[in-house]
């Protein structure tokens, strides 16, 4: 099994309460795990942010099957004692698969929370390459304890297509 990482490359709809710090856009703040250098923050309940992802770095012909997709995140609560909670879900290709990410209270350290590996795009259909080309994630702030999100990528595990050894140095075998 092989793995590739899809990084944010565009902002979808977002409420103004999701504020970027250190970069000019939400997706730029979330494309590398650089902790307090750049992040997106929010402290208002029920506010949303949608992030779009770059096309896969592996060609479709090189993938026999897509085995799973999950989010990888880094964030923190800036409250002294209370965690900060964000609902993270696949918005496209299909809405659903919401997970609650509860970032521990910590003034300096960011915590890694990785989502559940999803083996289907909608609960019953296998992932397709087209699904990967259209992935969006939706973050919804839960409660009012401020969160800083520094990273929100997608990990795709896949089975590589069998190599075609029919032509090797100009000779057919």
C-alpha positions as CSV (number, residue, x, y, z in Angstrom):
1,X,0.0,0.0,0.0
2,X,1.2,3.5,-0.9
3,X,0.4,6.9,0.6
4,X,0.0,10.4,-0.8
5,X,-0.9,13.6,1.0
6,X,-3.3,16.1,-0.5
7,X,-2.8,19.7,0.7
8,X,-5.2,22.6,0.8
9,X,-5.0,24.7,-2.3
10,X,-8.2,26.9,-2.3
11,X,-10.7,28.5,0.1
12,X,-14.3,27.6,-0.1
13,X,-17.1,29.4,1.7
14,X,-16.1,30.6,5.2
15,X,-17.6,32.7,7.9
16,X,-15.6,35.8,8.8
17,X,-15.0,34.5,12.3
18,X,-12.4,32.1,10.9
19,X,-9.4,34.4,10.8
20,X,-6.0,33.6,9.1
21,X,-2.9,34.5,11.0
22,X,0.5,34.7,9.3
23,X,-0.7,34.0,5.8
24,X,-3.1,35.7,3.4
25,X,-5.6,32.8,3.0
26,X,-7.1,30.0,5.0
27,X,-5.6,27.3,2.8
28,X,-2.1,28.9,3.0
29,X,-2.4,28.8,6.8
30,X,-3.3,25.1,6.7
31,X,-0.9,23.6,4.2
32,X,2.0,22.9,6.5
33,X,2.4,22.0,10.1
34,X,4.3,25.0,11.3
35,X,2.4,25.6,14.6
36,X,2.3,29.2,15.6
37,X,3.9,30.6,12.4
38,X,0.6,30.5,10.5
39,X,-2.8,29.2,11.5
40,X,-6.6,29.8,11.3
41,X,-8.4,30.7,14.5
42,X,-12.1,30.9,15.5
43,X,-13.9,31.2,18.8
44,X,-17.5,31.6,17.6
45,X,-19.8,28.5,17.8
46,X,-21.4,27.2,14.6
47,X,-19.1,29.1,12.2
48,X,-17.9,27.2,9.2
49,X,-14.9,27.1,6.9
50,X,-14.6,25.0,3.8
51,X,-11.2,24.0,2.4
52,X,-10.6,22.7,-1.1
53,X,-7.7,20.3,-1.9
54,X,-5.0,20.0,-4.6
55,X,-5.4,17.4,-7.3
56,X,-3.6,14.1,-6.5
57,X,0.2,14.0,-7.1
58,X,0.0,10.4,-8.4
59,X,-1.4,9.8,-11.9
60,X,-4.7,8.0,-12.2
61,X,-3.1,5.2,-14.3
62,X,-0.7,4.5,-11.4
63,X,-3.5,3.7,-8.9
64,X,-5.2,0.3,-9.0
65,X,-7.5,1.2,-6.1
66,X,-8.0,3.9,-3.5
67,X,-8.1,2.2,-0.1
68,X,-8.9,5.0,2.3
69,X,-8.9,8.8,2.9
70,X,-8.5,10.5,6.3
71,X,-7.8,14.0,7.5
72,X,-4.6,14.9,9.3
73,X,-4.7,18.0,11.6
74,X,-2.7,20.0,14.0
75,X,-4.4,22.5,16.4
76,X,-4.7,23.7,19.9
77,X,-7.1,25.3,22.4
78,X,-5.7,28.5,23.8
79,X,-7.8,28.2,26.9
80,X,-6.1,27.5,30.2
81,X,-8.2,24.5,31.1
82,X,-10.9,23.7,28.5
83,X,-10.4,21.9,25.2
84,X,-11.5,23.5,21.9
85,X,-13.7,21.4,19.7
86,X,-14.2,21.4,15.9
87,X,-16.4,19.2,13.8
88,X,-14.5,18.2,10.7
89,X,-16.2,16.4,7.8
90,X,-16.0,15.6,4.1
91,X,-18.1,18.2,2.3
92,X,-17.4,16.9,-1.2
93,X,-17.7,14.6,-3.0
94,X,-20.4,13.8,-0.5
95,X,-21.3,15.5,2.7
96,X,-20.9,13.4,5.8
97,X,-18.4,11.5,7.9
98,X,-18.3,14.2,10.5
99,X,-15.8,13.7,13.3
100,X,-15.3,15.7,16.4
101,X,-11.7,16.9,17.0
102,X,-11.1,18.0,20.6
103,X,-7.8,19.9,20.9
104,X,-6.4,19.9,24.5
105,X,-6.0,23.1,26.4
106,X,-2.4,24.2,26.0
107,X,-0.9,27.6,25.6
108,X,2.1,26.6,23.5
109,X,1.9,23.1,22.0
110,X,-0.2,22.1,19.0
111,X,-1.8,18.7,19.1
112,X,-2.1,16.2,16.2
113,X,-5.5,14.7,15.7
114,X,-6.0,12.4,12.7
115,X,-9.4,11.3,11.4
116,X,-10.7,7.9,10.9
117,X,-9.6,6.2,7.6
118,X,-12.7,6.2,5.4
119,X,-12.8,3.3,3.0
120,X,-15.8,4.6,1.0
121,X,-16.6,8.0,-0.3
122,X,-20.3,8.0,0.8
123,X,-20.7,5.0,3.1
124,X,-21.1,2.4,0.4
125,X,-19.3,3.4,-2.8
126,X,-15.5,2.9,-3.3
127,X,-13.4,6.0,-3.7
128,X,-12.7,7.1,-7.3
129,X,-9.9,9.2,-8.7
130,X,-12.6,11.8,-9.6
131,X,-13.5,11.9,-5.8
132,X,-9.9,12.8,-5.0
133,X,-9.9,15.6,-7.6
134,X,-13.0,17.2,-6.0
135,X,-12.3,16.9,-2.2
136,X,-13.5,19.5,0.2
137,X,-13.4,19.5,4.0
138,X,-15.8,21.5,6.2
139,X,-14.8,22.7,9.7
140,X,-17.5,23.8,12.1
141,X,-16.5,25.4,15.4
142,X,-18.3,23.8,18.3
143,X,-18.8,25.9,21.5
144,X,-16.8,29.1,22.1
145,X,-13.3,28.1,23.3
146,X,-10.9,29.5,20.7
147,X,-9.1,27.1,18.5
148,X,-5.9,27.5,16.4
149,X,-5.7,25.2,13.4
150,X,-2.3,25.0,11.8
151,X,-2.6,22.0,9.5
152,X,-5.5,20.2,7.7
153,X,-4.3,17.8,5.0
154,X,-5.7,14.6,3.6
155,X,-3.9,11.3,3.6
156,X,-4.8,8.9,0.8
157,X,-3.7,5.3,0.9
158,X,-3.9,3.4,-2.4
159,X,-2.8,0.2,-4.1
160,X,-0.4,0.9,-6.9
161,X,-1.2,-0.3,-10.4
162,X,0.9,-3.2,-11.6
163,X,3.9,-2.1,-13.7
164,X,3.7,-2.7,-17.4
165,X,6.9,-4.5,-18.3
166,X,5.9,-5.3,-21.9
167,X,8.4,-2.9,-23.4
168,X,11.9,-2.8,-21.9
169,X,14.7,-1.0,-23.7
170,X,12.8,-1.2,-26.9
171,X,12.2,-4.9,-26.9
172,X,8.9,-6.7,-26.3
173,X,8.9,-9.6,-23.9
